[in-house]
Amino acid sequence: MHPMPHLCQRVSCQSGKITLKESSRSGAYPTPIFDRGFFRLRRTIKQSNVLIISDLARAVESGIESILYHRSQLELYIDRRPEYALSLKPLQVEEFAPEVVRMASSAAEAAQVGPMAAVPGVLAELALRNMVLEGALVSLVENGGEIAATSTQPLVVGIYAGPSPLSGRIGFYLTSKDFPIGIATSSATVSHALSFGEADAAVVVANTSSLADAAATAVCNSVAGKDIEASIQLGLERAESIPGVRGALVIRRNFAGTVGKLPRLIRLNGTKRELFKAGLQEPPPHEIAPIQSEF
C-alpha cells in the first residue's frame, strides 16, 4: 500500500467567482448512474472529458465539484499570467498561486515539461482527494486518459493505443497493493495535445496522477525515429530518469516495451467500444493469464 498524497483538507466549495454547492443544487451536472456495483458519472467540462467511479454517489459529486473549482482557479491564474498556458518548459510560480497551479508546476519540474502537461492529472488527483475525504472505499477519476485511483476492490484499466493492434487488448489489473495510483497516457496518434514523439501510447505509473501525467508527456516526446524498437527504448530510458515514476509501458505500432514496476498486465479480449464502456470496472469475465513474455 502506498501513502495517499495530499490528504490535508477537503477543497472549499466557495470562491470569489462561483459557488459550487449552489451549482450542484441547480442541476449543474447529472445524477450518477448506479451500474455493476458502482456509481458512475461521465461529464465533459470544457476541455476535460471526465469519468468518475465510486461506491458513494456523494463522492462522485464531490469529485466533480473539485474539478469545477480547481479549473476555475487555473483559468483565473492564466488570465493573469498567460505564459503559464504556453510554456513548454517548467515555470516557477508564486507561493500564493492556486494549488492546482503549484502542483502542476512541481510535476512539470520533475519531468522537465511545460506545466500544462500535468494539469489533467492534477485535476484528477485533487478530485480523488475529495472523494476519499467523503469516505469512499472505491474512488477512480479518469480525466482525458489520466487516472487517479484508490480502492479496496480490484479494478481493471484498459489501455487505448490508437491504431496499434495492441489497443484495447491489454490492461492493468489493479489490486490493493497498487493503490493509491496515478496512471497517465500520452499519445502522438490519438490525442490533440502537442507531442514531439511517435508513440501510440506512452503509459506511466506513479504514486500520483500529476507526476504520471507530466512524465507520460516526457516519455512520449522521447519515442521518435525510424527504428521503432530503438525509439521505444529511448522512451523507457526517459521514464527511468524521472524521480517518482514506478514504471512505464510504451507502445508503438505492434511493438511494446516495459520498465520498472507495473501493475499486473492482462490481456483483454473485448472490443475498443467495450473498453470505453466497461474498461474501468471490475475484472471482465474474459480476462486471461497475465502477460509476461511479450514485453
N, C-alpha and C positions, 0 to 999 in steps of 0.2 A: 504494500500500500504506500502510495506516495503522498507527501504532505499537501494539503489543499492550500493553494496560494490565495492571497488577497481576500481573506475572510474577516477583515477587520470590522466592517459595518455594512448594513444594507443601504443601498443608494437612496438618497432622499428623493421623493417624488415631486418636489417643488423646485422650480427655478424661476428666474425673473421673466421668462418668456412663456412658459407653458405650465399647466397644472395637470400632471399625468393622471392622477386619480380621477379628476373630473372628466378627462378624455375617455378613460375606460368606462365610466358610468354612462357616457353618452353614446356608447357603441363604437368606439374608435377602432375596435378590432372584433372579429367574430369569436363566438364561444368555441373553446377547444372541443374536438371530436374525441369520444372515447372509442378506441379501436384496438383490438387484440391486447387488452390489458393495460393500455396506457392512454393518457390524454395527449392528443397531437394537435398542433396548430401550425399551418404554413401561411406566411404572410409576406407580401412584398412591401418593404418600407424604403421608398426611393430606390437607391441602387442596391439595397440589401434584400436578398431573397432568403427568408428565414424559415427554418423548420425547428420547432421546439417540441420535445417529447418528455413527459414526466408522469409519475404516478399521482401527482396532485394537480388539479385544474388551476388552483390559485398560484402554483409555482410557474405554470406556463404563462399566466397573465403577468406575473412579476417579471419574468424574463423579457416579455415584450415591453413592459414599462421601462426596464433598464435600457434596452436598445433605443427606444424613443428619446429618453432623457440624454444619454451619452452622445447620440447622433446630434442632437440639438446643441450640446456643448461644443462638439467638434466643429460644427458649422459656424458657430459664433466666433470661435478661435480663428478659423480660416478666413473669415471676413476681415479680421484684424491683421492677420499675417498670411497672405495668400501663398507665399513661398513654401509654406508647410505642405500644401497640396501638390506642389510641383517638383519638389526636390527628389532627386534620385540617389541622394546620399544622406547619411544621418544628419539630423539637425539638433542642436542644443535648444532646449526650451526652458522657459521660466519656471521657477519653483511653484509659482501660483497658477500655472497653466492647468486646465481641467485634467482630471485623472486619465481620461481616455487619451489625451494628447501626450501626457507624460509616459504612460505605459507603452504606447506605440513608438515613441522616440527611444525608449530603453531597449525594446526588442529590435528596433532597426539598427541601433548601435551595435548590438551583439552580432547581427548578421551582415552588417555593412551594406544596408539598402536604405531606400527612402522611407520615411515614417509611414506614408500611406499604405505601404506594402503590408503593414502589420495591423491596420485598422479593423478589417473584418474579424480577425482573430481576437483582437482586444474586445470588440463588442460582444463576441460570443463568450469570452471569459468573464466579463462583467455580468452578463445575463446569468451565467451559470452560478456566479456568487450569490445573486439574489435568490435563485431557486433553492440553493442549499440552505440559505438562511430562512426560507419558508418552511423547511422541514422535509423537503422532498428526498426520497430514497433513490429515485431514478431521475437523473437530470441530464438531458442532452440538448445542446444548441448547435445547429448547423447554419452557418451564415455564409452563403455562397460557396460552399465546399469546405469551409474552415469549421472544425468541430471542437467543442469543449464538452467534456462529459465526465460524470462520476455516477456510479451506480452500485447498488447491492446485488443487481442481477446481471447476468451476461448479456451483452449486446453485440450485434453484428453490424459492421460498417462496410458497405460495398465500395469499391474503387472504380471510378469512372475515368477512363483514359482516352477519350475521344475516338479517333479512328483505329487505335491499336486493337488487334484481335484479343488482347487481354482485358479490354474494357468491359466492366460489368461481370467478369468471370472470376475475379478473385476479391477477397476482402479480409478484414481483420475480425477475429473472434475475441472480443474483449471480456476479460473476467476481472474479479475483484483486485487481483494483483496489479492490473494495468491502470487502475483509477487512482486519483483523477488523471485525465489525459487530455492532451491537445493534439489534434491531427489536422494537418493542412495540406492542401494540394495546389500546386501551381502548374499551369499547362500553357504551352505555346500554341496548341492546336484547338483548345476548347474555349478558354476564357477570352474576353475582350480586353483584359488588363494587359498593359505593356509588358512584353517579355523579350529578352535578348537571346533566349535559348531555343532549343528544338525538342524538348521533352514532351511526350504526350501526357505524362503525369510525373511530377516530382512530389512525392508524398513524404512528409516529415512528421515524426512523432516526438513530442516533448512533454514536459510536465504541464506546460501552459499552451493554449492555442495562440496567444500573442507571439511567443517565440517561434512556435511551429510555423505560423503564417509568414513571418519575416524570413525565416530560414528556408522555407519552401521556395520563395521567390529567388533567393540567392542560389539555391541548388539548381533550379530550373534554368536560370541565366547561364550557368556553367556547362549545361549539357548542349554542346554545339560541335559541329564538324561533320565531315563526310563519313568518318569511321564511327559507326553507331556504338559499337562496344566500347571504344575508347572514350566517346563522349559521355556515356553512362558512368564510366569510371571517374571522369572528371567531376561529375555531379556528386558521386558518393564521397570523393575526397573532400569536396567542399562541405558536405554535410558533417563529416568528421571534424572539420576545423572549427565548427561553431559551438562554443560552450553551451551546455544545457540540452543539446539535441540527443535524444535517446537512440534514434535510428532513422533510417531513410530507405525508401523504395523508389527507384527510378525506372520508368517505363518509356521506351522509345520504339515505336513500331512493334515488332514481335520479340523484342529483347527486353530483359529486365534485370536489375541487379539490386542487392540489398547491402546495407551496412548497419552495424550497431545492434541494439536490442529492440526488436519489433514485437508487437503482439502476435499471437498465433495467426499465421496466414492460412486461409482456407480457400478452397475452390467453390465458386458459386455457379450453379447450373441455370440460373434464371436469365431472363432477357434483360436488356438495358431498361426497358419500361418497368419491369418488375423491380429492378434495382432502385429506381426513384420512388416507386410506390411503397416498397416494404423493406428496403435495404437497412434502414436504421431501426431495426426491430429485433425481436427475439431470433435465435438461430433458425434459419429456414429448414424445412424438412429435407431438402435435397443437399444439405451441407455434407461434404465428404471429408476424407482424411486431410490433415494439414499438408500444405505444400512445403517441400523441403529442397529437393534436389534440383528443381527447375530454376532456382535463383542464385 
